[in-house]
Amino acid sequence: MQLEHHVNARELVPQTFGAPAFFRMADVIRITALSRATVYRRIAEGKFPPPVHLGCACRWPRAALQRWIDDPESYSRTPESPMA
C-alpha cells in the first residue's frame, strides 16, 4: 500500500538546514503581502499569529506563520495556545 504524497500549496520555508526559526516584521510583510498596520490589526482581532518577544525584538515563529499561510481565512488564535 502506497500513501499519496500530500503537496502543500505554499510552504513557508523548505525543511532544510539553516531555515530560520523566527521571522522579522520585514519578512512577514514580504511573505504575507500584508502591510504592517494590517498585520497588527489582525493580531488584535486574533486573526494573525502574535509575535514572540525575544529581548527587545519581536519575531514570528515559523510554525505559527505556516499555520496562517495554510489557511488564512479560518485562522484564529485559540485560547489554549495564545502564542501560536
C-alpha positions, 0 to 999 in steps of 0.5 A, spaced: 500 500 500 502 506 497 500 513 501 499 519 496 504 524 497 500 530 500 503 537 496 502 543 500 500 549 496 505 554 499 510 552 504 513 557 508 520 555 508 523 548 505 525 543 511 532 544 510 538 546 514 539 553 516 531 555 515 530 560 520 526 559 526 523 566 527 521 571 522 522 579 522 516 584 521 520 585 514 519 578 512 512 577 514 510 583 510 514 580 504 511 573 505 504 575 507 503 581 502 500 584 508 502 591 510 504 592 517 498 596 520 494 590 517 498 585 520 497 588 527 490 589 526 489 582 525 493 580 531 488 584 535 482 581 532 486 574 533 486 573 526 494 573 525 499 569 529 502 574 535 509 575 535 514 572 540 518 577 544 525 575 544 529 581 548 527 587 545 525 584 538 519 581 536 519 575 531 514 570 528 515 563 529 515 559 523 510 554 525 505 559 527 506 563 520 505 556 516 499 555 520 496 562 517 499 561 510 495 554 510 489 557 511 488 564 512 481 565 512 479 560 518 485 562 522 484 564 529 488 564 535 485 559 540 485 560 547 489 554 549 495 556 545 495 564 545 502 564 542 501 560 536 
